[in-house]
Amino acid sequence: MLSPVPMTLDQIVEETRHWPPEKVGELVERLTEDLHASDPEIEAAWRTEITRRVEEIQSGKVQGIPLGESLARIRKIVGR
């Protein structure tokens, strides 16, 4: 029986470009779990906070700030 030829990193990246963003996010999370292992309670708190913030943006309760404006604010704060 022939064993499958493993995909190259470039092939994996190209394949994931066709995936829905939530699946790419899940893949990244699973691949980096061990690199960024932390307290499960902290992780749960962050998930709750992220969910809350996304819901606020999606509902229109809060509005995001465009990247260019955010960077300009940061530059002003740090004096650049």
PATORVEX-536246 format. One line per field, with one value per residue: residue number from 1; x negated, y, z negated of N, C-alpha, C, O, CB in turn; residue in one letter. Coordinates in nm, 4 decimals, padded with zeros to 6 digits. Glycine has a CB too. Example, Ala and Ser with C-alpha at 12.3 -4.5 7.8 and 13.67 -1.06 7.14 Angstrom:
k = 1:2
nc1 = -01.3190:-01.2850
nc2 = -00.5690:-00.2250
nc3 = -00.7800:-00.7080
cac1 = -01.2300:-01.3670
cac2 = -00.4500:-00.1060
cac3 = -00.7800:-00.7140
cc1 = -01.3200:-01.2900
cc2 = -00.3300:00.0030
cc3 = -00.7800:-00.7870
oc1 = -01.4236:-01.3409
oc2 = -00.3319:00.1138
oc3 = -00.8465:-00.8039
cbc1 = -01.1308:-01.4084
cbc2 = -00.4473:-00.0598
cbc3 = -00.9046:-00.5725
r = a:s
***
This chain:
k = 1:2:3:4:5:6:7:8:9:10:11:12:13:14:15:16:17:18:19:20:21:22:23:24:25:26:27:28:29:30:31:32:33:34:35:36:37:38:39:40:41:42:43:44:45:46:47:48:49:50:51:52:53:54:55:56:57:58:59:60:61:62:63:64:65:66:67:68:69:70:71:72:73:74:75:76:77:78:79:80
nc1 = -00.0832:-00.0571:-00.1877:-00.0452:-00.1634:-00.3075:-00.1724:-00.3184:-00.4296:-00.3594:-00.1537:00.0347:00.0918:00.1998:00.4248:00.5741:00.6496:00.8871:01.0699:01.3360:01.3178:01.3558:01.2848:01.0150:00.9226:00.9771:00.7992:00.5503:00.5621:00.5638:00.3144:00.1409:00.1902:00.0241:-00.2017:-00.1253:-00.0281:00.1799:00.3448:00.6504:00.8770:00.8208:00.8089:01.0778:01.2033:01.1027:01.2143:01.4846:01.4831:01.3967:01.6082:01.8153:01.7289:01.7252:01.9978:02.1019:01.9987:02.1104:02.3816:02.4052:02.3867:02.1414:01.8865:01.6275:01.2875:01.1263:00.8256:00.6176:00.6788:00.6562:00.3814:00.2749:00.3558:00.2081:-00.0543:-00.0565:-00.0330:-00.2710:-00.4471:-00.5468
nc2 = -00.1172:00.2201:00.5036:00.8224:01.1206:01.3731:01.7041:02.0093:02.2992:02.5318:02.4304:02.3669:02.6213:02.7418:02.5798:02.6396:02.8989:02.8890:02.8242:02.8892:03.1837:03.1290:02.8621:02.8685:03.0221:02.8422:02.6363:02.7683:02.8275:02.5676:02.4744:02.6398:02.6014:02.4583:02.6175:02.8486:02.7873:02.8372:02.9398:02.7728:02.9076:03.1734:03.1644:03.0971:03.3267:03.5169:03.4204:03.4664:03.7457:03.8183:03.7169:03.8792:04.1332:04.1001:04.0519:04.3015:04.4666:04.3490:04.3860:04.6549:04.8119:04.9130:05.0788:04.9967:05.1192:05.2580:05.1129:05.2899:05.5255:05.4342:05.3698:05.6254:05.7505:05.6008:05.6633:05.9345:05.9210:05.7893:05.9679:05.9857
nc3 = 00.0000:00.0841:-00.0772:-00.1525:00.0059:-00.1781:-00.2225:-00.1132:-00.2966:-00.1567:00.0026:-00.1904:-00.2947:-00.0644:-00.0255:-00.2588:-00.2067:-00.0797:-00.2668:-00.5054:-00.7128:-00.9912:-01.0158:-00.9471:-01.1591:-01.3676:-01.3008:-01.3295:-01.6023:-01.7111:-01.6237:-01.7595:-02.0250:-02.2128:-02.2084:-02.3309:-02.5837:-02.8585:-03.1611:-03.1994:-03.2963:-03.2419:-02.9636:-02.9099:-03.0065:-02.8258:-02.5861:-02.6388:-02.6596:-02.4007:-02.2467:-02.3440:-02.2555:-01.9750:-01.9300:-02.0085:-01.8062:-01.5768:-01.6258:-01.6088:-01.8286:-01.9117:-01.7218:-01.5014:-01.4723:-01.1980:-01.0604:-00.9731:-01.1122:-01.3751:-01.3839:-01.3443:-01.5807:-01.7656:-01.6851:-01.7504:-02.0282:-02.1005:-02.0051:-01.7372
cac1 = 00.0000:-00.1331:-00.1523:-00.0215:-00.2733:-00.2647:-00.1607:-00.4196:-00.3744:-00.2947:-00.0275:00.1279:00.1338:00.2882:00.5512:00.6513:00.7013:01.0226:01.1518:01.4030:01.2301:01.3671:01.2094:00.8736:00.8989:00.9734:00.6728:00.4421:00.5741:00.5214:00.1705:00.0633:00.2298:-00.0895:-00.2963:-00.0719:00.0492:00.2008:00.4467:00.7803:00.9717:00.7874:00.8529:01.2242:01.2383:01.0738:01.3156:01.6070:01.4619:01.3934:01.7453:01.8906:01.6865:01.7723:02.1428:02.1254:01.9706:02.2085:02.5135:02.4015:02.3775:02.0162:01.8344:01.4831:01.2085:01.0442:00.6860:00.5382:00.7069:00.5969:00.2360:00.2461:00.3702:00.0928:-00.1719:-00.0455:-00.0578:-00.4128:-00.5277:-00.6133
cac2 = 00.0000:00.3436:00.6050:00.9503:01.2167:01.4851:01.8346:02.1072:02.4130:02.6183:02.3666:02.3813:02.7620:02.7647:02.5104:02.7087:03.0255:02.8626:02.7891:03.0007:03.2423:03.0654:02.7365:02.9063:03.0593:02.7199:02.5682:02.8443:02.8056:02.4312:02.4604:02.7203:02.5705:02.4206:02.7282:02.9550:02.7255:02.9235:02.8998:02.7541:03.0111:03.2946:03.1400:03.1056:03.4680:03.5846:03.3796:03.5387:03.8866:03.8284:03.6960:04.0000:04.2428:04.0715:04.0733:04.4457:04.5222:04.2969:04.4424:04.7989:04.8812:04.9878:05.0833:04.9824:05.2332:05.2165:05.0890:05.4110:05.6164:05.3738:05.3868:05.7679:05.7758:05.5392:05.7441:06.0577:05.8872:05.7562:06.0796:05.9622
cac3 = 00.0000:00.0928:-00.1757:-00.0858:00.0050:-00.2621:-00.1573:-00.1513:-00.3689:-00.0578:00.0426:-00.3031:-00.2966:00.0501:-00.0535:-00.3621:-00.1522:-00.0315:-00.3830:-00.5731:-00.8150:-01.1231:-01.0120:-00.9512:-01.2981:-01.4481:-01.2702:-01.3931:-01.7468:-01.7447:-01.5999:-01.8543:-02.1625:-02.2970:-02.2155:-02.4152:-02.6909:-02.9743:-03.2563:-03.1333:-03.3390:-03.1673:-02.8261:-02.9078:-03.0232:-02.6990:-02.4883:-02.6738:-02.6241:-02.2543:-02.2002:-02.3783:-02.1680:-01.8391:-01.9297:-02.0132:-01.6735:-01.4815:-01.6548:-01.5870:-01.9570:-01.9027:-01.5857:-01.4951:-01.4274:-01.0834:-01.0929:-00.9541:-01.2237:-01.4950:-01.3768:-01.3644:-01.7250:-01.8336:-01.6543:-01.8278:-02.1684:-02.1200:-01.9592:-01.6076
cc1 = -00.0882:-00.0900:-00.1365:-00.1440:-00.2278:-00.2611:-00.2758:-00.3511:-00.3018:-00.1602:00.0779:00.1811:00.2317:00.4242:00.6364:00.7033:00.8454:01.1183:01.2240:01.3132:01.2375:01.2905:01.0590:00.8362:00.8892:00.8425:00.5564:00.4449:00.5238:00.3720:00.0873:00.0983:00.1099:-00.1911:-00.2541:00.0131:00.0593:00.3125:00.5824:00.8839:00.9470:00.8333:01.0049:01.2697:01.2136:01.1771:01.4465:01.5965:01.4631:01.5336:01.8292:01.8566:01.7346:01.9224:02.1766:02.1024:02.0771:02.3472:02.5201:02.3932:02.2500:01.9685:01.6831:01.4164:01.1231:00.8962:00.6012:00.5556:00.6457:00.4465:00.1966:00.2556:00.2499:-00.0334:-00.1727:-00.0800:-00.2075:-00.5054:-00.6041:-00.5383
cc2 = 00.1243:00.4405:00.7385:01.0409:01.3354:01.6149:01.9238:02.2196:02.5068:02.5614:02.3811:02.5238:02.7886:02.6995:02.5887:02.8446:03.0108:02.8279:02.9118:03.0539:03.1735:02.9327:02.7632:02.9447:02.9385:02.6437:02.6371:02.8224:02.6674:02.4117:02.5339:02.6942:02.5454:02.5329:02.8340:02.8994:02.8215:02.8672:02.8867:02.8597:03.1415:03.2807:03.1535:03.2506:03.5456:03.5479:03.4543:03.6845:03.9062:03.8138:03.8200:04.1137:04.2225:04.0965:04.2215:04.5101:04.4774:04.3558:04.5919:04.8796:04.9649:04.9819:05.0743:05.1109:05.1854:05.2079:05.2149:05.5099:05.5636:05.3945:05.5325:05.8035:05.7209:05.6206:05.8741:06.0316:05.8627:05.8632:06.0577:06.0295
cc3 = 00.0000:-00.0165:-00.1037:-00.0962:-00.0790:-00.1821:-00.2023:-00.2284:-00.2733:-00.0128:-00.0673:-00.3073:-00.1831:00.0279:-00.1527:-00.3147:-00.1039:-00.1461:-00.4361:-00.6867:-00.9512:-01.1285:-01.0148:-01.0938:-01.3891:-01.4259:-01.3400:-01.5437:-01.7862:-01.7270:-01.7048:-02.0002:-02.2538:-02.3113:-02.3160:-02.5290:-02.8098:-03.0602:-03.1853:-03.1731:-03.2637:-03.0229:-02.8153:-02.9205:-02.8940:-02.5930:-02.5122:-02.6311:-02.4725:-02.1966:-02.2250:-02.2826:-02.0243:-01.8294:-01.9314:-01.8764:-01.5740:-01.5029:-01.6279:-01.7152:-01.9651:-01.7582:-01.5907:-01.4476:-01.3108:-01.1217:-01.0819:-01.0676:-01.3532:-01.4977:-01.3983:-01.5123:-01.8020:-01.8109:-01.7361:-01.9746:-02.1926:-02.0643:-01.8311:-01.4963
oc1 = -00.1842:00.0288:-00.2059:-00.2178:-00.1215:-00.3368:-00.3235:-00.2287:-00.1938:-00.0643:00.1954:00.3015:00.3354:00.5274:00.7571:00.7933:00.9168:01.2368:01.1797:01.2408:01.1358:01.2378:00.9840:00.7309:00.8035:00.7825:00.4733:00.3406:00.4499:00.3089:-00.0249:00.0424:00.0982:-00.2590:-00.3376:00.1146:-00.0402:00.3666:00.6251:00.9689:01.0413:00.8900:01.0549:01.3638:01.2943:01.2226:01.5112:01.6900:01.5242:01.5731:01.9056:01.9461:01.7796:01.9694:02.2699:02.1781:02.1280:02.4224:02.6288:02.3927:02.2512:02.0052:01.6188:01.4806:01.0547:00.8477:00.5215:00.4590:00.5899:00.3901:00.0959:00.1726:00.1971:-00.1105:-00.2773:-00.1488:-00.2636:-00.6276:-00.7162:-00.5791
oc2 = 00.1320:00.4568:00.7652:01.0373:01.3921:01.6330:01.9140:02.2327:02.5562:02.6359:02.4046:02.5451:02.8514:02.7587:02.6028:02.9002:03.1099:02.8048:03.0247:02.9765:03.1610:02.8954:02.6888:02.9049:02.9329:02.5931:02.5712:02.8010:02.6527:02.3409:02.4932:02.7577:02.6061:02.5432:02.9001:02.9585:02.8786:02.7600:02.9803:02.8968:03.2113:03.3740:03.2150:03.2926:03.6306:03.6344:03.4997:03.7400:04.0006:03.8896:03.8620:04.1828:04.3172:04.1554:04.2641:04.5982:04.5580:04.3735:04.6496:05.0027:05.0753:04.8920:05.1373:05.1991:05.0837:05.2852:05.2440:05.5707:05.6403:05.4319:05.5604:05.8785:05.7863:05.6447:05.9174:06.1120:05.9092:05.8517:06.1065:06.0209
oc3 = -00.0767:-00.0441:-00.0056:-00.1947:-00.0540:-00.0868:-00.3153:-00.2250:-00.3055:00.0074:-00.0394:-00.3219:-00.2040:00.0594:-00.1334:-00.3776:-00.0893:-00.1221:-00.4152:-00.7494:-01.0194:-01.2333:-01.0779:-01.1438:-01.4772:-01.5207:-01.4025:-01.6054:-01.8835:-01.8054:-01.7347:-02.0896:-02.3602:-02.4135:-02.3777:-02.5659:-02.8545:-03.0330:-03.1176:-03.0922:-03.2263:-02.9661:-02.7211:-02.8530:-02.8565:-02.5182:-02.4178:-02.5734:-02.4223:-02.1080:-02.1381:-02.2340:-01.9596:-01.7321:-01.8633:-01.8356:-01.4962:-01.4069:-01.6246:-01.7112:-02.0196:-01.6826:-01.6747:-01.3905:-01.3220:-01.2043:-01.1711:-01.1137:-01.4317:-01.6005:-01.4634:-01.5635:-01.8919:-01.9038:-01.7845:-02.0375:-02.2918:-02.0744:-01.8174:-01.3804
cbc1 = 00.0950:-00.1160:-00.2599:00.1011:-00.3139:-00.3582:-00.0236:-00.4950:-00.4851:-00.3861:-00.0503:00.0588:00.0114:00.2244:00.5241:00.5661:00.6124:01.0205:01.0654:01.5424:01.2638:01.5148:01.2463:00.8439:01.0081:01.0936:00.6486:00.4540:00.7196:00.5960:00.1354:00.0833:00.3207:-00.1573:-00.3125:00.0103:-00.0151:00.2334:00.4551:00.8345:00.9610:00.6356:00.8080:01.2851:01.1577:00.9326:01.3392:01.6343:01.3288:01.2999:01.8084:01.8617:01.5342:01.7393:02.2073:02.0345:01.8302:02.2154:02.5509:02.5217:02.3819:01.9075:01.8797:01.4457:01.1197:01.0626:00.6302:00.5747:00.8590:00.6292:00.1829:00.3432:00.5010:00.0714:-00.1764:00.0964:00.0243:-00.4447:-00.6213:-00.6256
cbc2 = -00.0006:00.4075:00.6144:01.0203:01.2611:01.5003:01.9012:02.1627:02.4883:02.6377:02.2173:02.3451:02.8564:02.7107:02.3695:02.7270:03.0742:02.7490:02.7263:02.9555:03.3869:03.0419:02.6552:03.0237:03.1504:02.6297:02.5644:02.9952:02.8229:02.3307:02.5123:02.8655:02.4496:02.2982:02.7910:03.0518:02.5913:03.0679:03.0017:02.6164:03.0349:03.3229:02.9998:03.0206:03.5303:03.5489:03.2275:03.5292:03.9370:03.7212:03.5746:04.0423:04.2559:03.9256:04.0039:04.5110:04.4795:04.1463:04.4154:04.8410:04.7802:04.9306:05.2123:04.8673:05.2926:05.3147:04.9824:05.4769:05.6356:05.2243:05.3374:05.8555:05.7123:05.3951:05.7759:06.1169:05.7623:05.6230:06.1153:05.8128
cbc3 = -00.1205:00.2307:-00.2888:-00.1461:00.1514:-00.3831:-00.1894:-00.0259:-00.4436:00.0635:00.0749:-00.4377:-00.2855:00.1789:-00.1078:-00.4866:-00.0366:00.0704:-00.4935:-00.6293:-00.8321:-01.1580:-00.8866:-00.8530:-01.3466:-01.4141:-01.1181:-01.3603:-01.7915:-01.6595:-01.4612:-01.8246:-02.1638:-02.2404:-02.0796:-02.3315:-02.7345:-02.9307:-03.3727:-03.1653:-03.4908:-03.1732:-02.7790:-03.0213:-03.1387:-02.6496:-02.4949:-02.8253:-02.6826:-02.1943:-02.2697:-02.5233:-02.1702:-01.7989:-02.0496:-02.1180:-01.6247:-01.4915:-01.7984:-01.5105:-02.0726:-02.0008:-01.5123:-01.4034:-01.5436:-00.9659:-01.0032:-00.8239:-01.2407:-01.5015:-01.2418:-01.2819:-01.7786:-01.7844:-01.5039:-01.8154:-02.2090:-02.0548:-02.0623:-01.5783
r = m:l:s:p:v:p:m:t:l:d:q:i:v:e:e:t:r:h:w:p:p:e:k:v:g:e:l:v:e:r:l:t:e:d:l:h:a:s:d:p:e:i:e:a:a:w:r:t:e:i:t:r:r:v:e:e:i:q:s:g:k:v:q:g:i:p:l:g:e:s:l:a:r:i:r:k:i:v:g:r
***
